[in-house]
Amino acid sequence: MVDDSHQHAENAAAILKVAYCRDGVDVAMQAAIHMISIAAALLTSESGPDESRRILQIIGEVQGKAS
């Protein structure tokens, strides 16, 4: 099986960039929130809540570094 994770991440970034350029920052933020929520729900159903917490922890760490 081929690891397409980088391509998927690039696709998600492209979607957010289009939302930002076309509709503004608020729409892009809402799209990002929806992507994160969907990813967390999928990870919970497939890998359990610990994996979702790990991903959300990474997001929190990135947010702390950006502040």
Biopython code that builds the backbone (N, CA, C, O; Angstrom):
import numpy as np
from Bio.PDB.StructureBuilder import StructureBuilder

atoms = [
    (1, "MET", "N", (0.843, -1.178, 0.000)),
    (1, "MET", "CA", (0.000, 0.000, 0.000)),
    (1, "MET", "C", (0.888, 1.241, 0.000)),
    (1, "MET", "O", (1.879, 1.298, 0.727)),
    (2, "VAL", "N", (0.539, 2.217, -0.801)),
    (2, "VAL", "CA", (1.311, 3.443, -0.934)),
    (2, "VAL", "C", (0.886, 4.430, 0.151)),
    (2, "VAL", "O", (-0.305, 4.584, 0.421)),
    (3, "ASP", "N", (1.857, 5.096, 0.771)),
    (3, "ASP", "CA", (1.561, 6.101, 1.786)),
    (3, "ASP", "C", (1.273, 7.426, 1.085)),
    (3, "ASP", "O", (2.184, 8.087, 0.587)),
    (4, "ASP", "N", (0.010, 7.801, 1.053)),
    (4, "ASP", "CA", (-0.424, 9.038, 0.407)),
    (4, "ASP", "C", (-0.647, 10.168, 1.403)),
    (4, "ASP", "O", (-1.278, 11.168, 1.061)),
    (5, "SER", "N", (-0.144, 10.031, 2.622)),
    (5, "SER", "CA", (-0.463, 11.019, 3.655)),
    (5, "SER", "C", (-0.002, 12.424, 3.291)),
    (5, "SER", "O", (-0.694, 13.399, 3.585)),
    (6, "HIS", "N", (1.163, 12.537, 2.653)),
    (6, "HIS", "CA", (1.622, 13.876, 2.264)),
    (6, "HIS", "C", (0.713, 14.477, 1.199)),
    (6, "HIS", "O", (0.415, 15.671, 1.229)),
    (7, "GLN", "N", (0.276, 13.647, 0.264)),
    (7, "GLN", "CA", (-0.627, 14.138, -0.781)),
    (7, "GLN", "C", (-1.963, 14.563, -0.179)),
    (7, "GLN", "O", (-2.535, 15.576, -0.583)),
    (8, "HIS", "N", (-2.456, 13.797, 0.778)),
    (8, "HIS", "CA", (-3.714, 14.159, 1.430)),
    (8, "HIS", "C", (-3.567, 15.480, 2.184)),
    (8, "HIS", "O", (-4.468, 16.318, 2.156)),
    (9, "ALA", "N", (-2.448, 15.662, 2.846)),
    (9, "ALA", "CA", (-2.206, 16.914, 3.565)),
    (9, "ALA", "C", (-2.115, 18.089, 2.594)),
    (9, "ALA", "O", (-2.643, 19.167, 2.868)),
    (10, "GLU", "N", (-1.451, 17.883, 1.471)),
    (10, "GLU", "CA", (-1.365, 18.943, 0.461)),
    (10, "GLU", "C", (-2.742, 19.271, -0.104)),
    (10, "GLU", "O", (-3.047, 20.435, -0.361)),
    (11, "ASN", "N", (-3.566, 18.258, -0.298)),
    (11, "ASN", "CA", (-4.928, 18.493, -0.790)),
    (11, "ASN", "C", (-5.748, 19.300, 0.212)),
    (11, "ASN", "O", (-6.473, 20.220, -0.166)),
    (12, "ALA", "N", (-5.627, 18.949, 1.493)),
    (12, "ALA", "CA", (-6.351, 19.684, 2.530)),
    (12, "ALA", "C", (-5.882, 21.137, 2.582)),
    (12, "ALA", "O", (-6.694, 22.054, 2.709)),
    (13, "ALA", "N", (-4.573, 21.340, 2.482)),
    (13, "ALA", "CA", (-4.037, 22.705, 2.487)),
    (13, "ALA", "C", (-4.546, 23.490, 1.285)),
    (13, "ALA", "O", (-4.861, 24.674, 1.404)),
    (14, "ALA", "N", (-4.627, 22.841, 0.132)),
    (14, "ALA", "CA", (-5.127, 23.516, -1.074)),
    (14, "ALA", "C", (-6.595, 23.907, -0.909)),
    (14, "ALA", "O", (-7.002, 24.992, -1.325)),
    (15, "ILE", "N", (-7.382, 23.031, -0.307)),
    (15, "ILE", "CA", (-8.789, 23.346, -0.065)),
    (15, "ILE", "C", (-8.912, 24.550, 0.854)),
    (15, "ILE", "O", (-9.725, 25.440, 0.603)),
    (16, "LEU", "N", (-8.121, 24.590, 1.909)),
    (16, "LEU", "CA", (-8.168, 25.718, 2.832)),
    (16, "LEU", "C", (-7.695, 27.005, 2.171)),
    (16, "LEU", "O", (-8.239, 28.076, 2.440)),
    (17, "LYS", "N", (-6.695, 26.913, 1.316)),
    (17, "LYS", "CA", (-6.206, 28.094, 0.608)),
    (17, "LYS", "C", (-7.278, 28.657, -0.323)),
    (17, "LYS", "O", (-7.463, 29.871, -0.397)),
    (18, "VAL", "N", (-7.978, 27.780, -1.027)),
    (18, "VAL", "CA", (-9.067, 28.222, -1.906)),
    (18, "VAL", "C", (-10.169, 28.880, -1.084)),
    (18, "VAL", "O", (-10.680, 29.936, -1.458)),
    (19, "ALA", "N", (-10.533, 28.261, 0.028)),
    (19, "ALA", "CA", (-11.568, 28.843, 0.888)),
    (19, "ALA", "C", (-11.140, 30.219, 1.382)),
    (19, "ALA", "O", (-11.945, 31.150, 1.413)),
    (20, "TYR", "N", (-9.881, 30.347, 1.764)),
    (20, "TYR", "CA", (-9.366, 31.632, 2.250)),
    (20, "TYR", "C", (-9.373, 32.687, 1.153)),
    (20, "TYR", "O", (-9.841, 33.805, 1.365)),
    (21, "CYS", "N", (-8.855, 32.334, -0.019)),
    (21, "CYS", "CA", (-8.760, 33.302, -1.119)),
    (21, "CYS", "C", (-10.127, 33.685, -1.666)),
    (21, "CYS", "O", (-10.351, 34.841, -2.024)),
    (22, "ARG", "N", (-11.025, 32.742, -1.733)),
    (22, "ARG", "CA", (-12.334, 32.995, -2.333)),
    (22, "ARG", "C", (-13.322, 33.582, -1.341)),
    (22, "ARG", "O", (-14.085, 34.486, -1.682)),
    (23, "ASP", "N", (-13.314, 33.068, -0.101)),
    (23, "ASP", "CA", (-14.376, 33.407, 0.842)),
    (23, "ASP", "C", (-13.903, 34.094, 2.112)),
    (23, "ASP", "O", (-14.726, 34.563, 2.898)),
    (24, "GLY", "N", (-12.593, 34.164, 2.328)),
    (24, "GLY", "CA", (-12.077, 34.873, 3.489)),
    (24, "GLY", "C", (-11.671, 33.965, 4.634)),
    (24, "GLY", "O", (-11.875, 32.751, 4.618)),
    (25, "VAL", "N", (-11.091, 34.609, 5.615)),
    (25, "VAL", "CA", (-10.506, 33.887, 6.742)),
    (25, "VAL", "C", (-11.553, 33.148, 7.570)),
    (25, "VAL", "O", (-11.288, 32.044, 8.046)),
    (26, "ASP", "N", (-12.731, 33.728, 7.750)),
    (26, "ASP", "CA", (-13.748, 33.075, 8.577)),
    (26, "ASP", "C", (-14.195, 31.753, 7.971)),
    (26, "ASP", "O", (-14.356, 30.764, 8.685)),
    (27, "VAL", "N", (-14.396, 31.730, 6.660)),
    (27, "VAL", "CA", (-14.805, 30.496, 5.986)),
    (27, "VAL", "C", (-13.677, 29.470, 6.041)),
    (27, "VAL", "O", (-13.929, 28.287, 6.270)),
    (28, "ALA", "N", (-12.451, 29.906, 5.835)),
    (28, "ALA", "CA", (-11.313, 28.992, 5.911)),
    (28, "ALA", "C", (-11.177, 28.400, 7.316)),
    (28, "ALA", "O", (-10.880, 27.215, 7.467)),
    (29, "MET", "N", (-11.392, 29.221, 8.333)),
    (29, "MET", "CA", (-11.319, 28.724, 9.718)),
    (29, "MET", "C", (-12.406, 27.687, 9.979)),
    (29, "MET", "O", (-12.142, 26.656, 10.597)),
    (30, "GLN", "N", (-13.618, 27.950, 9.515)),
    (30, "GLN", "CA", (-14.706, 26.992, 9.703)),
    (30, "GLN", "C", (-14.405, 25.683, 8.966)),
    (30, "GLN", "O", (-14.674, 24.600, 9.485)),
    (31, "ALA", "N", (-13.851, 25.786, 7.765)),
    (31, "ALA", "CA", (-13.485, 24.584, 7.018)),
    (31, "ALA", "C", (-12.421, 23.788, 7.773)),
    (31, "ALA", "O", (-12.502, 22.562, 7.850)),
    (32, "ALA", "N", (-11.431, 24.477, 8.325)),
    (32, "ALA", "CA", (-10.381, 23.801, 9.097)),
    (32, "ALA", "C", (-10.965, 23.116, 10.330)),
    (32, "ALA", "O", (-10.592, 21.990, 10.658)),
    (33, "ILE", "N", (-11.871, 23.796, 11.003)),
    (33, "ILE", "CA", (-12.515, 23.207, 12.186)),
    (33, "ILE", "C", (-13.286, 21.951, 11.801)),
    (33, "ILE", "O", (-13.235, 20.945, 12.510)),
    (34, "HIS", "N", (-13.998, 22.007, 10.683)),
    (34, "HIS", "CA", (-14.745, 20.831, 10.224)),
    (34, "HIS", "C", (-13.790, 19.691, 9.882)),
    (34, "HIS", "O", (-14.062, 18.537, 10.213)),
    (35, "MET", "N", (-12.676, 20.001, 9.223)),
    (35, "MET", "CA", (-11.700, 18.957, 8.878)),
    (35, "MET", "C", (-11.155, 18.291, 10.133)),
    (35, "MET", "O", (-11.046, 17.066, 10.195)),
    (36, "ILE", "N", (-10.816, 19.092, 11.126)),
    (36, "ILE", "CA", (-10.270, 18.552, 12.374)),
    (36, "ILE", "C", (-11.312, 17.707, 13.091)),
    (36, "ILE", "O", (-10.994, 16.635, 13.606)),
    (37, "SER", "N", (-12.555, 18.180, 13.128)),
    (37, "SER", "CA", (-13.629, 17.428, 13.787)),
    (37, "SER", "C", (-13.871, 16.090, 13.111)),
    (37, "SER", "O", (-14.034, 15.066, 13.775)),
    (38, "ILE", "N", (-13.892, 16.109, 11.781)),
    (38, "ILE", "CA", (-14.107, 14.866, 11.033)),
    (38, "ILE", "C", (-12.939, 13.909, 11.265)),
    (38, "ILE", "O", (-13.143, 12.712, 11.462)),
    (39, "ALA", "N", (-11.720, 14.436, 11.241)),
    (39, "ALA", "CA", (-10.542, 13.586, 11.465)),
    (39, "ALA", "C", (-10.581, 12.966, 12.859)),
    (39, "ALA", "O", (-10.294, 11.780, 13.019)),
    (40, "ALA", "N", (-10.934, 13.758, 13.862)),
    (40, "ALA", "CA", (-10.995, 13.238, 15.229)),
    (40, "ALA", "C", (-12.055, 12.148, 15.350)),
    (40, "ALA", "O", (-11.825, 11.124, 15.995)),
    (41, "ALA", "N", (-13.211, 12.363, 14.736)),
    (41, "ALA", "CA", (-14.278, 11.351, 14.787)),
    (41, "ALA", "C", (-13.852, 10.069, 14.077)),
    (41, "ALA", "O", (-14.103, 8.970, 14.570)),
    (42, "LEU", "N", (-13.215, 10.211, 12.931)),
    (42, "LEU", "CA", (-12.754, 9.034, 12.193)),
    (42, "LEU", "C", (-11.693, 8.277, 12.987)),
    (42, "LEU", "O", (-11.744, 7.051, 13.088)),
    (43, "LEU", "N", (-10.732, 9.008, 13.549)),
    (43, "LEU", "CA", (-9.695, 8.344, 14.342)),
    (43, "LEU", "C", (-10.279, 7.643, 15.548)),
    (43, "LEU", "O", (-9.842, 6.549, 15.904)),
    (44, "THR", "N", (-11.270, 8.265, 16.186)),
    (44, "THR", "CA", (-11.893, 7.637, 17.345)),
    (44, "THR", "C", (-12.566, 6.330, 16.949)),
    (44, "THR", "O", (-12.443, 5.325, 17.648)),
    (45, "SER", "N", (-13.276, 6.349, 15.828)),
    (45, "SER", "CA", (-13.986, 5.132, 15.427)),
    (45, "SER", "C", (-13.033, 4.047, 14.935)),
    (45, "SER", "O", (-13.308, 2.860, 15.110)),
    (46, "GLU", "N", (-11.925, 4.437, 14.327)),
    (46, "GLU", "CA", (-10.994, 3.464, 13.765)),
    (46, "GLU", "C", (-9.892, 3.039, 14.739)),
    (46, "GLU", "O", (-9.498, 1.873, 14.764)),
    (47, "SER", "N", (-9.396, 3.987, 15.541)),
    (47, "SER", "CA", (-8.222, 3.700, 16.378)),
    (47, "SER", "C", (-8.442, 3.934, 17.865)),
    (47, "SER", "O", (-7.552, 3.667, 18.672)),
    (48, "GLY", "N", (-9.597, 4.423, 18.228)),
    (48, "GLY", "CA", (-9.898, 4.655, 19.629)),
    (48, "GLY", "C", (-9.639, 6.083, 20.057)),
    (48, "GLY", "O", (-8.983, 6.847, 19.349)),
    (49, "PRO", "N", (-10.157, 6.438, 21.217)),
    (49, "PRO", "CA", (-10.072, 7.822, 21.686)),
    (49, "PRO", "C", (-8.650, 8.286, 22.006)),
    (49, "PRO", "O", (-8.370, 9.482, 21.932)),
    (50, "ASP", "N", (-7.762, 7.384, 22.354)),
    (50, "ASP", "CA", (-6.392, 7.801, 22.663)),
    (50, "ASP", "C", (-5.716, 8.436, 21.450)),
    (50, "ASP", "O", (-4.988, 9.419, 21.592)),
    (51, "GLU", "N", (-5.948, 7.890, 20.275)),
    (51, "GLU", "CA", (-5.353, 8.443, 19.058)),
    (51, "GLU", "C", (-5.926, 9.829, 18.753)),
    (51, "GLU", "O", (-5.195, 10.724, 18.330)),
    (52, "SER", "N", (-7.208, 10.002, 18.963)),
    (52, "SER", "CA", (-7.814, 11.323, 18.762)),
    (52, "SER", "C", (-7.237, 12.336, 19.732)),
    (52, "SER", "O", (-6.936, 13.466, 19.347)),
    (53, "ARG", "N", (-7.081, 11.942, 20.980)),
    (53, "ARG", "CA", (-6.488, 12.852, 21.968)),
    (53, "ARG", "C", (-5.063, 13.221, 21.586)),
    (53, "ARG", "O", (-4.642, 14.360, 21.784)),
    (54, "ARG", "N", (-4.317, 12.263, 21.038)),
    (54, "ARG", "CA", (-2.940, 12.533, 20.618)),
    (54, "ARG", "C", (-2.921, 13.585, 19.506)),
    (54, "ARG", "O", (-2.109, 14.509, 19.546)),
    (55, "ILE", "N", (-3.793, 13.455, 18.532)),
    (55, "ILE", "CA", (-3.862, 14.421, 17.435)),
    (55, "ILE", "C", (-4.260, 15.790, 17.962)),
    (55, "ILE", "O", (-3.655, 16.795, 17.589)),
    (56, "LEU", "N", (-5.261, 15.842, 18.818)),
    (56, "LEU", "CA", (-5.693, 17.126, 19.364)),
    (56, "LEU", "C", (-4.609, 17.748, 20.237)),
    (56, "LEU", "O", (-4.499, 18.973, 20.298)),
    (57, "GLN", "N", (-3.805, 16.928, 20.914)),
    (57, "GLN", "CA", (-2.683, 17.440, 21.696)),
    (57, "GLN", "C", (-1.656, 18.081, 20.774)),
    (57, "GLN", "O", (-1.116, 19.140, 21.094)),
    (58, "ILE", "N", (-1.380, 17.457, 19.640)),
    (58, "ILE", "CA", (-0.441, 18.025, 18.663)),
    (58, "ILE", "C", (-0.941, 19.392, 18.185)),
    (58, "ILE", "O", (-0.162, 20.338, 18.068)),
    (59, "ILE", "N", (-2.234, 19.484, 17.914)),
    (59, "ILE", "CA", (-2.812, 20.769, 17.488)),
    (59, "ILE", "C", (-2.614, 21.823, 18.563)),
    (59, "ILE", "O", (-2.252, 22.961, 18.266)),
    (60, "GLY", "N", (-2.852, 21.446, 19.815)),
    (60, "GLY", "CA", (-2.657, 22.383, 20.928)),
    (60, "GLY", "C", (-1.218, 22.821, 21.058)),
    (60, "GLY", "O", (-0.948, 23.988, 21.344)),
    (61, "GLU", "N", (-0.289, 21.904, 20.853)),
    (61, "GLU", "CA", (1.139, 22.260, 20.929)),
    (61, "GLU", "C", (1.530, 23.216, 19.821)),
    (61, "GLU", "O", (2.281, 24.164, 20.050)),
    (62, "VAL", "N", (1.026, 22.975, 18.622)),
    (62, "VAL", "CA", (1.311, 23.856, 17.491)),
    (62, "VAL", "C", (0.733, 25.248, 17.756)),
    (62, "VAL", "O", (1.369, 26.259, 17.456)),
    (63, "GLN", "N", (-0.453, 25.293, 18.309)),
    (63, "GLN", "CA", (-1.090, 26.571, 18.637)),
    (63, "GLN", "C", (-0.243, 27.314, 19.675)),
    (63, "GLN", "O", (-0.065, 28.527, 19.569)),
    (64, "GLY", "N", (0.271, 26.611, 20.659)),
    (64, "GLY", "CA", (1.102, 27.256, 21.677)),
    (64, "GLY", "C", (2.389, 27.812, 21.106)),
    (64, "GLY", "O", (2.857, 28.862, 21.548)),
    (65, "LYS", "N", (2.968, 27.131, 20.135)),
    (65, "LYS", "CA", (4.188, 27.621, 19.488)),
    (65, "LYS", "C", (3.921, 28.840, 18.620)),
    (65, "LYS", "O", (4.796, 29.689, 18.448)),
    (66, "ALA", "N", (2.711, 28.930, 18.072)),
    (66, "ALA", "CA", (2.371, 30.046, 17.188)),
    (66, "ALA", "C", (2.061, 31.314, 17.975)),
    (66, "ALA", "O", (2.114, 32.415, 17.428)),
    (67, "SER", "N", (1.741, 31.164, 19.244)),
    (67, "SER", "CA", (1.369, 32.330, 20.071)),
    (67, "SER", "C", (2.569, 33.162, 20.452)),
    (67, "SER", "O", (2.427, 34.171, 21.143)),
]
sb = StructureBuilder()
sb.init_structure("model")
sb.init_model(0)
sb.init_chain("A")
sb.init_seg("    ")
for serial, (resi, resn, name, xyz) in enumerate(atoms, 1):
    if name == "N":
        sb.init_residue(resn, " ", resi, " ")
    sb.init_atom(name, np.array(xyz, "f"), 0.0, 1.0, " ", f" {name:<3s}", serial, name[0])
structure = sb.get_structure()
